[in-house]
Amino acid sequence: MQHFFVTPAQVREGQIYIEGSDVNHMKNVLRMRIGEELMVSDGDNLKYRCAVEAYREDTVFLRILEKMQADTELASRICLFQGLPKQDKMELIVQKAVELGAAQVIPVSTRRSVVKLDAKKAAKKTERWQEIARSAAKQAGRGYIPKVTPVMSYRDALEYAKELDVLLIPYELERGMNETKSVIKSIRPGQSVAVFIGPEGGFEREEVEQALEHGAKAITLGRRILRTETAGLAALSILMFHLED
């Protein structure tokens, strides 16, 4: 069943209306027929099973068949702080992070980040990543669209993460799987979690120490060295398994 997002303002008594690029997608790409059913999320943890009621020039009207609470969100808000990788790896990371339940993706410029973006390029990349997050949220049936923030410096990212309850930093030199298991098990539903992932080449030791000074806990993801596009997804998978109801 197709899945779309609206704002709460687009939900009326017994009806929802859709505008913008989704109209063309529904009408001319998906060729959805009158009466065809779809799911709609209002971004406020409510989902609606609807049927296409009518097409207008730039609007689609839907009839609400059923209203329900979204049940696809994790019990904790997980934010992925991803060191900027090379090439288009960030697109894959954003897509899969959203599918795995991340609430937010924060691209971070670290010392070993090869990619350097000026303000114009960074804004264009962020717009692209946000669109990927939107598509992934649709595919995964998420209750809202996770936000991809503008690129942050490592210092700013650490300050931003101070507002979260738990800070985790997987580090290839960290040892002690039992300690890592204990840290993961201590995370309670409702707590917010930051996961810091380095770029190709990982974090410098000084960056890890800075994170520890901000209250982060170093964990291990096993004895194998993971690529940057794998490490974050592995950490998110572990957290999803722990937090999934």
Residue pairs with C-beta under 8 A, 6 or more apart in sequence:
1 37
1 38
1 39
2 26
2 30
2 32
2 38
2 39
3 38
3 39
3 40
3 41
3 138
3 139
3 141
4 18
4 22
4 26
4 38
4 39
4 40
4 41
4 138
5 40
5 41
5 42
5 43
5 134
5 137
5 138
5 144
5 145
6 16
6 17
6 18
6 40
6 41
6 42
6 43
7 42
7 43
8 42
8 43
8 44
8 46
10 16
10 17
10 18
10 19
10 42
11 42
11 46
11 48
11 64
14 63
14 64
15 53
15 61
15 62
15 63
15 64
16 40
16 48
16 50
16 61
16 62
16 64
17 59
17 60
17 61
17 62
18 26
18 40
18 59
18 60
18 62
19 58
19 59
22 60
23 55
23 58
23 59
23 60
26 32
26 52
26 60
27 55
27 60
32 38
32 52
33 52
34 52
34 53
34 54
34 55
35 51
35 52
36 51
36 52
37 49
37 50
37 51
37 65
38 49
38 50
38 51
38 52
38 62
39 47
39 48
39 49
39 50
39 141
40 47
40 48
40 50
40 62
41 47
41 48
41 70
41 142
41 143
41 144
42 48
43 143
43 144
43 145
44 144
45 69
45 70
45 73
45 143
45 144
46 67
46 68
46 69
46 70
46 143
47 67
47 68
47 69
47 70
47 143
48 62
48 64
48 65
48 66
48 67
48 68
49 64
49 65
49 66
49 68
50 62
50 63
50 64
50 65
51 62
51 63
51 65
52 60
52 61
52 62
52 63
53 61
53 62
53 63
54 60
54 61
55 61
70 142
70 143
70 144
72 140
72 141
72 142
72 143
73 101
73 142
73 143
73 144
74 101
74 103
74 239
74 240
74 243
74 244
75 189
75 190
75 243
75 244
75 245
76 187
76 188
76 189
76 190
76 191
76 192
76 193
76 239
76 243
77 103
77 104
77 164
77 192
77 193
78 101
78 102
78 103
78 192
78 193
78 195
78 236
78 239
78 243
79 102
79 103
79 104
79 105
79 106
79 161
79 164
79 192
79 193
79 194
79 195
80 93
80 97
80 102
80 104
80 105
80 106
80 195
80 197
80 232
80 236
81 106
81 108
81 157
81 161
81 194
81 195
81 196
81 197
82 90
82 93
82 97
82 105
82 106
82 107
82 108
82 197
82 228
82 232
83 108
83 109
83 110
83 112
83 113
83 196
83 197
83 198
83 199
83 203
83 228
84 90
84 107
84 108
84 109
84 110
84 113
84 114
84 115
84 117
84 151
84 199
85 93
85 113
85 115
85 199
85 200
85 228
85 229
86 114
86 115
86 199
86 200
89 228
89 229
90 107
90 125
90 129
91 128
91 129
91 132
92 229
93 105
93 228
93 229
93 232
93 233
94 105
94 129
94 132
94 133
94 136
94 148
95 132
95 133
95 135
95 136
96 136
96 233
96 236
97 105
97 146
97 232
97 233
97 236
98 105
98 132
98 133
98 136
98 137
98 140
98 142
98 146
99 136
99 139
99 140
100 233
100 236
100 237
100 240
101 236
101 239
101 240
101 243
102 146
102 236
103 146
104 146
104 147
104 148
104 149
105 129
105 133
105 146
105 147
105 148
105 149
106 148
106 149
106 152
106 157
106 160
107 125
107 126
107 129
107 148
107 149
107 150
107 151
107 152
108 151
108 152
108 153
108 154
108 157
108 196
109 116
109 117
109 151
109 152
109 153
109 154
110 154
110 198
110 199
110 203
110 204
110 207
111 154
111 203
111 204
111 207
112 198
112 199
112 200
112 201
112 202
112 203
112 204
113 199
114 199
114 200
115 199
117 125
117 151
122 150
122 151
123 150
125 151
126 148
126 149
126 150
126 151
129 148
130 147
130 148
132 148
133 145
133 146
133 147
133 148
134 145
136 142
137 144
137 145
137 146
152 160
154 207
154 210
155 210
157 196
158 210
158 211
158 214
161 167
161 194
161 196
161 214
161 216
162 214
162 215
163 192
164 192
164 193
164 194
165 191
165 192
165 193
166 187
166 191
166 192
166 193
166 194
166 217
167 193
167 194
167 196
167 211
167 214
167 215
167 216
167 217
168 183
168 193
168 194
168 195
168 196
168 216
168 217
168 219
168 235
169 195
169 196
169 203
169 208
169 211
169 212
169 216
169 217
169 218
169 219
170 195
170 196
170 197
170 218
170 219
170 220
170 221
170 231
170 234
170 235
171 202
171 203
171 208
171 218
171 219
171 220
172 202
172 225
173 205
174 180
174 218
174 219
174 220
175 220
176 220
177 220
177 222
179 219
180 219
180 220
180 221
183 217
183 219
184 219
184 238
184 239
184 242
185 242
187 193
187 239
187 242
187 243
189 243
189 245
193 239
194 216
195 232
195 235
195 236
195 239
196 203
196 211
196 216
197 228
197 231
197 232
197 235
198 207
198 228
198 231
199 228
200 227
200 228
202 228
203 211
208 218
211 218
212 218
219 235
221 231
221 234
221 235
221 238
226 234
